[in-house]
């Protein structure tokens, strides 16, 4: 990440904090790719329930499209949704995409958390793989890393035209010292002409929206499971 990108990201975070202090809630969508594209976008949230805020944004570049749709509860520490990426170019593209949701004030203390992630690849002889030394999925609150999934080396492939999918679940505990953001970050390479959809959720447990958003299976303990359909490496 260059100094210019760090500066831009810091400015966007300050705008996010300003939005949190006002009546509106803003998320932050940060996208960079090996094509040279990079952008940090403030995404205005829409109140859809008493605690729930919908964040939705699409980016269309000459080489790819990104569609992010997340439902979050800043007051409960719950964030879930989907990220869809389509590679319209003739070459593989590496992506690092993060979404940041502001959190309301939480009292420091010991908290449990749970997360799930799914990856669904669609294409012709397609591949989605982790970047060297990086997990595809990583989550943090404030500056504290919570956990990682779809660890390097990770790869999904299709033979011919088809779709293949994988999922993992994870839970843990955190000695909460405070923090005002919750972040989910994806880092991956996507083959030319193909698309991938990442889904799942992250949340503090118990939270009013956590069971519905994460699913009962996510909070059963420190376990991971992978499921594939079609062909997967």
C-alpha positions in Angstrom: 0.0 0.0 0.0 1.5 3.3 -1.1 1.7 6.5 1.1 -0.8 8.1 -1.2 -3.3 5.2 -0.6 -2.6 5.3 3.1 -3.4 9.0 3.2 -6.5 8.5 1.2 -7.7 5.7 3.4 -7.0 7.7 6.6 -9.0 10.6 5.2 -11.9 8.3 4.4 -11.8 6.8 7.9 -12.0 10.3 9.3 -15.0 11.0 7.1 -16.5 7.7 8.3 -16.0 8.8 11.9 -17.7 12.1 11.2 -20.6 10.3 9.6 -20.9 8.1 12.7 -21.1 11.1 14.9 -24.0 12.5 12.7 -27.4 11.0 12.1 -26.2 9.0 9.2 -24.1 5.9 9.3 -21.3 5.4 6.7 -19.4 2.2 5.8 -16.1 2.2 4.0 -15.4 0.1 0.9 -11.7 -0.2 0.0 -10.7 -1.8 -3.4 -7.3 -2.3 -5.0 -6.4 -4.6 -7.8 -3.3 -5.7 -9.8 -4.6 -3.7 -12.8 -3.6 -0.5 -10.9 -7.1 0.3 -9.8 -7.6 1.6 -6.2 -10.4 3.5 -4.6 -11.8 4.0 -1.1 -15.5 4.8 -1.1 -17.8 6.1 1.7 -21.0 4.1 1.5 -24.1 5.7 3.1 -26.1 3.3 5.2 -29.9 2.9 5.0 -31.8 2.1 8.1 -33.9 -1.0 7.4 -34.7 -2.2 11.0 -34.5 -0.7 14.4 -30.8 -1.7 14.7 -30.0 -2.8 11.1 -28.3 -0.7 8.5 -28.0 -1.7 4.8 -24.8 -0.8 3.0 -24.9 -1.3 -0.8 -22.5 -0.2 -3.5 -21.3 -1.2 -7.0 -18.1 -0.4 -8.8 -17.7 -0.9 -12.6 -14.3 -0.7 -14.1 -13.2 -1.6 -17.6 -11.6 -4.8 -16.3 -14.0 -5.9 -13.5 -17.1 -5.2 -11.5 -17.6 -5.3 -7.7 -21.0 -5.4 -5.9 -21.0 -5.1 -2.1 -24.1 -5.6 -0.1 -23.9 -5.8 3.7 -26.4 -5.7 6.5 -24.9 -4.5 9.8 -25.8 -3.7 13.3 -23.3 -1.1 14.6 -25.0 -1.2 18.1 -24.6 -5.0 18.4 -21.4 -5.7 16.5 -22.9 -7.8 13.7 -22.0 -7.6 10.0 -23.1 -9.9 7.2 -23.7 -9.9 3.5 -22.1 -10.6 0.2 -19.3 -9.4 -2.1 -19.6 -10.3 -5.8 -16.6 -9.8 -8.1 -16.6 -10.4 -11.9 -13.4 -10.4 -14.0 -14.2 -9.1 -17.4 -10.6 -8.9 -18.6 -8.5 -11.4 -20.5 -6.0 -11.9 -17.6 -6.1 -13.1 -14.0 -6.6 -10.2 -11.5 -5.5 -10.0 -7.9 -7.8 -8.2 -5.5 -7.7 -6.8 -2.0 -11.2 -5.6 -0.9 -12.2 -4.6 2.5 -15.4 -3.3 4.1 -15.4 -1.3 7.3 -18.4 -0.7 9.5 -18.4 1.8 12.4 -19.3 0.4 15.8 -21.2 2.1 18.6 -19.4 2.5 21.9 -18.9 -0.9 23.7 -17.7 -1.3 27.2 -14.3 -3.0 27.4 -14.5 -6.6 28.5 -14.4 -10.2 27.5 -16.6 -11.0 24.4 -17.2 -14.0 22.3 -17.5 -13.8 18.5 -18.4 -16.1 15.6 -18.0 -15.9 11.8 -18.8 -17.8 8.6 -17.6 -17.4 5.1 -18.7 -19.0 1.8 -17.0 -18.7 -1.6 -18.9 -19.6 -4.8 -16.9 -19.6 -8.1 -18.7 -19.6 -11.5 -16.8 -19.8 -14.8 -15.2 -21.9 -17.5 -12.1 -23.7 -16.2 -12.1 -20.9 -13.6 -9.9 -20.4 -10.6 -10.1 -18.4 -7.4 -7.0 -18.7 -5.2 -5.4 -17.1 -2.2 -2.5 -14.6 -2.6 0.9 -15.8 -1.4 1.1 -15.7 2.4 -2.4 -14.2 2.8 -5.7 -15.7 3.9 -8.6 -15.0 1.6 -10.8 -13.9 4.5 -9.6 -11.8 7.5 -11.6 -9.9 10.1 -10.7 -7.4 12.8 -12.3 -5.0 15.2 -10.4 -1.7 15.8 -6.8 -2.7 15.3 -7.2 -6.2 16.6 -7.2 -9.2 14.3 -10.1 -11.6 15.2 -9.4 -14.5 12.8 -8.7 -15.7 9.3 -10.3 -18.3 7.0 -9.7 -19.8 3.6 -6.0 -19.9 4.4 -3.1 -19.9 1.9 -2.8 -22.1 -0.1 -6.5 -22.1 -0.9 -7.9 -22.7 -4.4 -11.3 -23.4 -6.0 -11.5 -24.5 -9.6 -14.1 -25.4 -12.2 -13.7 -27.9 -15.0 -15.5 -26.7 -18.0 -18.5 -24.5 -17.3 -19.7 -24.9 -13.8 -19.9 -23.6 -10.2 -18.0 -24.8 -7.2 -18.3 -23.6 -3.6 -16.7 -23.9 -0.2 -17.6 -22.7 3.3 -15.8 -22.3 6.7 -17.0 -21.4 10.2 -14.9 -20.0 13.0 -15.5 -18.7 16.5 -13.3 -17.3 19.3 -13.0 -14.9 22.2 -11.6 -11.4 22.6 -10.4 -9.4 25.5 -12.1 -6.2 24.3 -10.2 -3.0 24.9 -12.4 -0.9 22.7 -12.5 0.0 19.1 -14.8 1.9 16.7 -14.7 -0.3 13.6 -15.5 -3.8 12.4 -13.7 -4.9 9.2 -13.9 -7.9 6.8 -11.1 -8.1 4.2 -10.8 -10.4 1.2 -7.5 -11.0 -0.7 -7.6 -13.3 -3.8 -6.8 -13.9 -7.4 -9.6 -14.4 -9.9 -9.2 -16.0 -13.4 -10.1 -14.2 -16.6 -13.8 -14.1 -17.5 -15.0 -15.6 -14.3 -16.9 -14.5 -11.2 -16.9 -15.2 -7.5 -19.4 -14.4 -4.7 -18.2 -14.3 -1.1 -20.9 -14.5 1.6 -21.1 -14.9 5.3 -21.1 -12.9 8.5 -19.2 -11.8 11.6 -20.6 -10.9 15.0 -20.3 -10.7 18.7 -22.2 -13.5 20.5 -24.7 -13.3 21.9 -26.1 -10.3 20.1 -29.8 -9.9 19.1 -29.1 -10.2 15.4 -26.2 -12.7 15.6 -28.1 -16.0 15.7 -30.2 -15.0 12.7 -27.3 -13.5 10.7 -24.6 -16.1 11.5 -26.7 -19.2 11.8 -26.8 -21.6 14.8 -24.0 -23.8 13.5 -21.5 -20.9 13.6 -21.7 -20.6 17.4 -21.1 -24.3 18.2 -17.4 -23.7 19.0 -14.0 -23.6 17.4 -14.6 -25.7 14.4 -14.2 -25.3 10.7 -15.9 -27.1 7.9 -15.4 -27.0 4.1 -18.0 -28.1 1.6 -17.5 -28.3 -2.1 -19.9 -28.8 -5.1 -18.6 -29.4 -8.5 -14.8 -29.6 -8.7 -12.6 -27.9 -6.2 -8.9 -28.1 -5.7 
